[in-house]
Amino acid sequence: MEKPRAIFEQLADVVASVLPNDPSGDFRKNVQASLKSACERINLVTREELEVQEAVLQRTREKVEKLEGQVAALEAQLLEGKDTS
């Protein structure tokens, strides 16, 4: 995966390439700084962080399903106990 800095630079290059030439490069620097600031505010995560959280969520779902089955079995046992008494 590309580093966020490289992505910001590529995006800034694309934006700067479609706009008029700025010999001093100030416009490109301003665009790059603006993009970096905007992306920092939107709380992006890396693909790796996302995949880790997906795995945690999957394990949690499996545990919940298992516990739901156990609760259902215990409830069934309670109902059977009431019927026999």
matplotlib code that plots the C-alpha trace (Angstrom):
import matplotlib.pyplot as plt

x = [0.0, 1.2, 2.1, -0.3, 2.3, 2.9, -0.9, -1.1, 1.8, 0.2, -3.2, -1.6, 0.3, -2.9, -4.7, -1.8, -1.5, -5.0, -4.6, -2.5, 1.3, 2.7, 6.4, 7.0, 5.3, 3.3, 0.0, 1.1, 2.3, -0.9, -3.0, -0.9, -1.2, -5.0, -5.4, -3.3, -5.2, -8.6, -7.6, -6.3, -9.7, -11.7, -9.9, -8.8, -7.5, -5.1, -6.2, -4.4, -6.2, -9.5, -8.7, -7.8, -11.1, -13.0, -11.4, -12.2, -15.8, -16.1, -14.8, -17.2, -20.1, -19.1, -19.0, -22.4, -24.0, -22.5, -23.8, -27.2, -27.3, -26.4, -29.0, -31.6, -30.6, -30.8, -34.2, -35.4, -34.2, -36.0, -39.2, -38.8, -38.3, -41.4, -43.5, -42.4, -43.2]
y = [0.0, 3.5, 5.8, 8.6, 11.2, 9.7, 9.8, 13.4, 14.3, 12.5, 14.1, 17.5, 16.9, 15.9, 19.0, 21.2, 19.8, 20.8, 24.3, 27.1, 26.9, 28.5, 29.1, 29.5, 26.2, 28.0, 26.8, 23.2, 23.5, 25.1, 22.4, 19.7, 21.3, 21.7, 18.1, 16.8, 18.9, 17.8, 14.1, 14.4, 15.8, 12.9, 10.2, 7.8, 4.4, 2.1, -1.1, -3.1, -1.4, -2.1, -5.7, -6.2, -4.7, -6.8, -9.9, -8.8, -8.2, -11.6, -13.3, -11.3, -12.3, -16.0, -15.7, -14.0, -16.7, -19.4, -17.6, -17.2, -21.0, -21.6, -19.3, -20.9, -24.4, -23.2, -21.6, -24.9, -26.8, -24.4, -24.8, -28.7, -28.4, -26.4, -28.8, -31.9, -30.3]
z = [0.0, -0.8, 2.1, 2.7, 1.9, -1.6, -2.2, -1.1, -3.5, -6.4, -5.8, -5.6, -8.8, -10.6, -9.4, -10.2, -13.7, -14.7, -13.4, -14.9, -14.4, -11.3, -11.7, -8.0, -7.1, -4.4, -5.7, -5.7, -2.1, -1.1, -2.7, -1.1, 2.3, 1.9, 0.9, 3.7, 6.2, 4.8, 5.0, 8.5, 9.6, 8.1, 10.2, 7.5, 8.5, 6.7, 4.9, 7.5, 10.4, 8.6, 8.0, 11.7, 12.8, 10.3, 11.8, 15.4, 14.3, 12.7, 15.9, 17.9, 15.7, 16.0, 19.8, 19.9, 17.7, 20.0, 23.1, 21.5, 20.9, 24.5, 25.8, 23.6, 24.9, 28.5, 27.9, 26.4, 29.5, 31.8, 29.8, 29.9, 33.7, 34.2, 32.0, 34.1, 37.5]

ax = plt.figure().add_subplot(projection="3d")
ax.plot(x, y, z, "-o")
ax.set_aspect("equal")
plt.show()
